[in-house]
Amino acid sequence: MNIEHFLKRAPQSMMGSGEDSDIVMTTRIRLARNMANTRFPLSSSQQEANEVLEKLMKAFLTPQEQLNFSYFRMVDLSQLERQLLVEKHLISPYLAKHKEAAAVFLSTDESISVMVNEEDHVRIQVLSPGLQLMETYERASALDDRLGKQVSYAYDEQFGYLTSCPTNVGTGLRASIMMHLPALTMSKQMNVLVQMMTRLGMVVRGIYGEGSENLGNIYQISNQVTLGKSEREILEELQKVVEQIIEKERNARKKLLERAYVTLDDRVNRALGTLRYARVLTSEEAASCLSNVRLGVDLKMIHGILPSSLNECVMLIQPGFVQQYAGTMLDAVDRDIYRAKYVQEKLGKDRLTTGEKGEESYDV
């Protein structure tokens, strides 16, 4: 399957629904592994990195495994193609920048990606819509077991799986939940929440992981400890924390409705008006407006717009997708112009009403 198949649309993991999907957007499980008796990527030679890649290609292409993945080397992809894969969370920014001997295996439905020669030799990633920690981990673990039959992993009886970064040593497991937390952000509770997460051995990051901003009130909640606990213990602890955050966000939304309805209604409708009529939209403004409109949809202040459409727009407002939409590379000013057009086109497919259902109806 060619690369264009994976670049046409927002990731399927962002389009799902289910319990608590108004707050929890996606679940991600990542397993970090390295080959035994081979220097890790940060210190390996080009030849060693190529040998690792060849071993993994053989593992994926072994007839008895019948792994249905597409394979792409970073060096064979354009800058825009790599950027789109990053924006879809299918590869990391690190992999996109370090092109030599770096590659990715992608499942047809995009739910699984296996990065090769990132910070570690192998990084298995599985994405699922909503809150599905155990189910997502089981899929990642099954693939890990299958690959482990073909290659030998670097493993120590005392420390567990050995990785480039000490924070990944042990299980090599990083579980992340992407959450939309507008009410907690508006009510200035996120700073306290972040401090609580740190004490519990969790970390809060922006939409694109370490070093990224929380565009559109979207946060990633992840485990920080990988050593000294089993995979199940890590996942159960994260599940409990996420459930507490969901409850806090719901309570914060309820208080906003009770104590500041008019202000909230104004905020939601101003955001909707901006998305409908703006001629220029920066990524920050677009993300903020999409967050406010999404909150309005979740609280039944806006009817007729699909949450999946808003989730899709969260991805499509990123620079790579905007340039793909335009069909050419753009400078920052032109990106903002095309972004406004793109959002209006995407949301124009839904029929919206605001206020009480049926009170006012119009097309975006």
C-alpha positions as CSV (number, residue, x, y, z in Angstrom):
1,M,0.0,0.0,0.0
2,N,1.4,3.4,-0.9
3,I,2.0,6.3,1.4
4,E,-1.0,8.3,0.0
5,H,-3.4,5.9,1.6
6,F,-2.2,7.0,5.1
7,L,-2.2,10.8,4.3
8,K,-5.7,11.4,3.0
9,R,-7.7,11.7,6.2
10,A,-7.5,12.2,10.0
11,P,-6.5,9.1,12.0
12,Q,-9.3,6.6,12.6
13,S,-8.6,6.5,16.3
14,M,-9.9,10.1,16.5
15,M,-13.2,9.2,14.8
16,G,-14.6,6.7,17.4
17,S,-17.2,7.1,20.0
18,G,-18.2,5.3,23.2
19,E,-18.5,5.9,26.9
20,D,-16.7,9.1,28.1
21,S,-15.7,9.8,24.5
22,D,-16.8,13.4,25.1
23,I,-13.7,13.7,27.3
24,V,-11.4,10.9,26.4
25,M,-10.3,11.1,22.8
26,T,-7.8,8.3,22.3
27,T,-5.7,5.6,24.1
28,R,-2.1,5.0,23.1
29,I,0.1,2.1,24.2
30,R,3.8,2.2,23.3
31,L,6.4,-0.5,24.0
32,A,10.1,0.3,23.7
33,R,12.4,-2.6,22.8
34,N,16.1,-3.0,21.7
35,M,18.0,-5.8,20.0
36,A,20.3,-8.0,22.1
37,N,24.0,-7.7,21.5
38,T,23.6,-4.6,19.4
39,R,24.4,-1.0,20.2
40,F,21.4,1.2,20.8
41,P,20.4,3.8,18.1
42,L,21.9,6.8,19.9
43,S,25.4,5.3,19.7
44,S,25.2,2.8,16.8
45,S,26.9,3.2,13.4
46,Q,25.0,3.5,10.2
47,Q,25.8,-0.1,9.3
48,E,24.5,-1.3,12.6
49,A,21.3,0.7,12.2
50,N,20.8,-0.8,8.7
51,E,21.4,-4.3,10.1
52,V,18.6,-3.7,12.7
53,L,16.3,-2.6,9.9
54,E,17.0,-5.7,7.8
55,K,16.3,-8.0,10.8
56,L,13.0,-6.3,11.4
57,M,12.0,-6.4,7.8
58,K,12.6,-10.2,7.8
59,A,10.6,-10.5,11.0
60,F,7.6,-8.7,9.4
61,L,7.9,-10.4,6.1
62,T,8.2,-14.0,7.5
63,P,5.5,-16.0,5.8
64,Q,4.3,-17.8,8.9
65,E,3.7,-14.5,10.7
66,Q,1.6,-13.0,7.9
67,L,1.8,-9.5,9.4
68,N,-0.2,-7.2,7.1
69,F,1.8,-4.0,7.3
70,S,3.1,-1.3,4.9
71,Y,6.7,-0.3,5.2
72,F,8.2,3.1,4.6
73,R,11.8,4.4,5.1
74,M,12.0,8.0,6.3
75,V,14.6,8.8,3.7
76,D,12.1,7.9,0.9
77,L,9.4,10.2,2.2
78,S,9.1,14.0,1.5
79,Q,9.3,16.5,4.4
80,L,5.5,17.0,4.0
81,E,4.8,13.3,4.1
82,R,6.8,12.9,7.3
83,Q,5.1,15.9,8.8
84,L,1.7,14.4,8.1
85,L,2.6,11.1,9.7
86,V,3.7,13.1,12.8
87,E,0.5,15.1,12.9
88,K,-1.5,11.9,12.8
89,H,0.6,10.5,15.7
90,L,1.8,7.6,13.5
91,I,5.4,8.5,14.0
92,S,7.3,10.6,16.4
93,P,8.9,14.0,15.6
94,Y,12.3,12.4,16.5
95,L,11.9,9.6,13.9
96,A,10.9,12.2,11.2
97,K,14.0,14.2,11.8
98,H,16.5,11.3,12.0
99,K,15.9,9.9,8.6
100,E,18.9,7.6,8.0
101,A,18.0,3.9,8.6
102,A,14.8,5.1,10.2
103,A,11.5,3.4,9.1
104,V,7.9,2.7,10.1
105,F,5.6,-0.3,9.6
106,L,1.9,0.8,9.4
107,S,-1.2,-1.4,9.7
108,T,-3.8,-0.8,7.0
109,D,-6.2,0.7,9.5
110,E,-3.5,2.9,11.1
111,S,-4.1,1.6,14.5
112,I,-0.7,0.0,14.8
113,S,2.7,1.6,13.9
114,V,6.1,0.1,14.6
115,M,8.9,2.7,14.5
116,V,12.4,1.4,13.7
117,N,15.6,3.1,14.8
118,E,14.0,5.9,16.8
119,E,15.6,6.4,20.3
120,D,15.2,2.6,20.6
121,H,15.5,-0.1,17.9
122,V,11.8,-0.9,18.1
123,R,8.8,1.2,19.3
124,I,5.5,-0.6,19.0
125,Q,2.5,1.8,19.1
126,V,-1.2,0.9,19.2
127,L,-3.9,3.6,19.0
128,S,-7.6,3.2,20.0
129,P,-10.5,5.5,20.2
130,G,-11.8,6.4,23.7
131,L,-10.7,4.8,26.9
132,Q,-9.5,1.3,26.2
133,L,-6.3,0.7,28.1
134,M,-6.3,-3.0,28.6
135,E,-7.7,-3.8,25.2
136,T,-5.1,-1.6,23.5
137,Y,-2.3,-3.1,25.6
138,E,-3.3,-6.6,24.7
139,R,-3.0,-5.8,21.0
140,A,0.5,-4.3,21.5
141,S,1.6,-7.2,23.6
142,A,0.5,-9.7,21.1
143,L,2.5,-8.0,18.3
144,D,5.5,-7.7,20.7
145,D,5.3,-11.5,21.4
146,R,5.2,-12.3,17.7
147,L,8.2,-10.1,16.9
148,G,10.0,-11.5,20.0
149,K,9.9,-14.9,18.3
150,Q,11.9,-13.6,15.4
151,V,14.4,-11.3,17.1
152,S,16.2,-11.4,20.5
153,Y,15.4,-8.4,22.8
154,A,17.9,-6.8,25.2
155,Y,16.6,-7.9,28.5
156,D,18.1,-8.0,32.0
157,E,16.7,-10.3,34.8
158,Q,17.0,-7.5,37.4
159,F,16.0,-4.4,35.4
160,G,13.8,-5.8,32.6
161,Y,13.8,-4.5,29.1
162,L,16.8,-2.2,28.4
163,T,16.2,1.1,26.7
164,S,18.1,4.2,25.6
165,C,16.3,6.4,28.1
166,P,16.4,5.3,31.8
167,T,12.8,6.3,32.3
168,N,11.7,3.6,29.9
169,V,13.8,0.7,31.5
170,G,11.7,-2.1,32.9
171,T,8.5,-2.8,31.1
172,G,9.3,-0.3,28.3
173,L,5.6,0.6,28.6
174,R,4.3,4.1,28.0
175,A,0.5,4.4,28.2
176,S,-1.1,7.7,27.2
177,I,-4.7,8.9,27.3
178,M,-5.5,12.0,25.2
179,M,-8.2,14.1,27.0
180,H,-10.2,17.2,26.2
181,L,-10.3,19.2,29.5
182,P,-11.8,22.6,28.7
183,A,-13.7,23.1,31.9
184,L,-10.7,22.3,34.2
185,T,-8.6,24.7,32.1
186,M,-11.2,27.5,32.2
187,S,-11.6,27.1,36.0
188,K,-7.8,27.2,36.5
189,Q,-7.6,23.7,38.0
190,M,-5.1,22.3,35.6
191,N,-2.0,23.5,37.6
192,V,-3.2,21.7,40.7
193,L,-4.0,18.6,38.6
194,V,-0.6,18.5,37.0
195,Q,1.0,18.7,40.5
196,M,-1.2,15.8,41.7
197,M,-0.2,13.8,38.6
198,T,3.4,14.3,39.3
199,R,3.0,13.0,42.9
200,L,1.3,9.9,41.5
201,G,4.1,9.1,39.1
202,M,2.2,10.4,36.1
203,V,3.0,13.1,33.6
204,V,0.8,15.6,31.7
205,R,1.9,16.8,28.2
206,G,0.4,18.6,25.2
207,I,-1.2,17.0,22.2
208,Y,2.1,16.0,20.6
209,G,3.9,14.7,23.6
210,E,7.0,16.0,25.4
211,G,7.7,19.7,24.8
212,S,4.4,20.3,23.0
213,E,1.6,22.8,24.0
214,N,-1.9,21.8,25.1
215,L,-3.5,23.2,21.9
216,G,-7.3,23.3,22.2
217,N,-7.3,22.2,25.9
218,I,-6.1,18.8,24.8
219,Y,-3.7,17.0,27.2
220,Q,-2.0,13.6,27.2
221,I,-1.9,11.8,30.6
222,S,0.8,9.2,30.8
223,N,2.6,6.9,33.2
224,Q,6.1,8.0,34.1
225,V,7.3,4.9,36.0
226,T,8.2,1.8,34.0
227,L,10.5,0.1,36.5
228,G,9.4,-1.9,39.5
229,K,5.8,-2.4,38.5
230,S,4.1,-4.9,36.2
231,E,2.3,-3.8,33.0
232,R,-1.1,-4.5,34.6
233,E,-0.2,-2.4,37.7
234,I,0.8,0.5,35.5
235,L,-2.4,0.3,33.5
236,E,-4.7,-0.1,36.5
237,E,-3.2,3.0,38.2
238,L,-3.5,5.1,35.1
239,Q,-7.1,3.9,34.6
240,K,-8.0,5.0,38.1
241,V,-6.4,8.4,37.6
242,V,-8.1,9.0,34.3
243,E,-11.5,8.1,35.8
244,Q,-10.9,10.7,38.6
245,I,-10.0,13.3,36.0
246,I,-13.1,12.5,34.0
247,E,-15.2,13.0,37.2
248,K,-13.4,16.3,37.9
249,E,-14.0,17.6,34.3
250,R,-17.7,16.6,34.5
251,N,-18.1,18.5,37.8
252,A,-16.3,21.5,36.4
253,R,-18.6,21.5,33.3
254,K,-21.7,21.3,35.6
255,K,-20.5,24.3,37.6
256,L,-19.9,26.3,34.5
257,L,-23.5,25.6,33.3
258,E,-24.9,26.5,36.7
259,R,-22.9,29.6,37.6
260,A,-21.8,31.1,34.3
261,Y,-24.2,29.9,31.6
262,V,-24.5,33.2,29.7
263,T,-20.7,33.7,29.7
264,L,-20.2,30.2,28.5
265,D,-22.9,30.4,25.9
266,D,-21.3,33.6,24.6
267,R,-17.9,31.9,24.5
268,V,-19.2,29.0,22.6
269,N,-21.1,31.0,20.0
270,R,-18.3,33.5,19.5
271,A,-16.0,30.5,18.7
272,L,-18.6,29.1,16.3
273,G,-18.9,32.4,14.6
274,T,-15.1,32.6,14.2
275,L,-15.0,29.2,12.6
276,R,-17.9,30.1,10.3
277,Y,-16.7,33.5,9.1
278,A,-13.0,34.0,9.8
279,R,-10.9,34.6,6.7
280,V,-7.6,33.9,8.6
281,L,-7.1,31.3,11.4
282,T,-3.9,30.6,13.2
283,S,-3.5,27.0,14.5
284,E,-3.8,28.3,18.1
285,E,-7.0,30.2,17.4
286,A,-8.5,27.4,15.5
287,A,-7.7,24.9,18.2
288,S,-9.2,27.2,20.9
289,C,-12.4,27.7,18.9
290,L,-12.8,24.0,18.1
291,S,-12.4,23.3,21.8
292,N,-15.1,25.8,22.8
293,V,-17.5,24.5,20.1
294,R,-16.8,20.9,21.2
295,L,-17.7,21.9,24.7
296,G,-20.9,23.5,23.4
297,V,-21.8,20.3,21.5
298,D,-21.0,18.1,24.6
299,L,-23.2,20.3,26.8
300,K,-26.1,20.3,24.3
301,M,-25.7,24.0,23.6
302,I,-25.1,23.3,19.9
303,H,-26.9,20.6,18.1
304,G,-26.4,18.8,14.8
305,I,-22.6,18.9,14.6
306,L,-20.8,15.6,15.0
307,P,-18.1,15.3,17.6
308,S,-16.1,13.2,15.1
309,S,-16.1,16.2,12.7
310,L,-14.5,18.4,15.4
311,N,-12.0,15.6,16.3
312,E,-11.1,15.4,12.6
313,C,-10.6,19.2,12.5
314,V,-8.2,19.1,15.5
315,M,-5.9,17.1,13.2
316,L,-6.6,18.9,9.9
317,I,-5.8,22.4,11.2
318,Q,-2.1,21.3,11.6
319,P,0.4,22.8,9.1
320,G,1.0,19.6,7.2
321,F,-2.7,18.9,6.5
322,V,-3.4,22.5,5.5
323,Q,-0.6,22.4,3.0
324,Q,-1.8,19.1,1.6
325,Y,-5.3,20.7,1.3
326,A,-3.8,23.6,-0.6
327,G,-1.7,21.3,-2.8
328,T,1.5,23.3,-2.3
329,M,3.9,24.4,0.4
330,L,2.8,27.6,2.1
331,D,4.3,30.3,4.3
332,A,2.7,31.0,7.7
333,V,0.3,33.8,6.4
334,D,-1.1,31.6,3.6
335,R,-1.4,28.6,5.9
336,D,-3.7,30.7,8.1
337,I,-5.8,31.7,5.1
338,Y,-6.2,28.1,3.8
339,R,-6.8,26.8,7.4
340,A,-9.9,29.0,7.6
341,K,-11.2,27.7,4.3
342,Y,-10.5,24.1,5.3
343,V,-12.3,24.3,8.6
344,Q,-15.4,25.9,7.0
345,E,-15.4,23.3,4.3
346,K,-15.2,20.4,6.8
347,L,-17.8,21.8,9.2
348,G,-20.1,22.7,6.3
349,K,-21.0,19.1,6.0
350,D,-22.9,19.2,9.3
351,R,-26.3,20.9,9.9
352,L,-26.0,23.0,13.0
353,T,-28.5,24.6,15.5
354,T,-27.7,26.7,18.5
355,G,-29.5,27.5,21.7
356,E,-32.6,25.4,22.3
357,K,-32.9,22.7,19.7
358,G,-34.6,24.2,16.6
359,E,-34.3,27.8,17.9
360,E,-32.0,28.9,15.2
361,S,-30.8,26.8,12.2
362,Y,-28.1,27.6,9.6
363,D,-25.5,26.0,7.5
364,V,-21.8,26.6,8.3
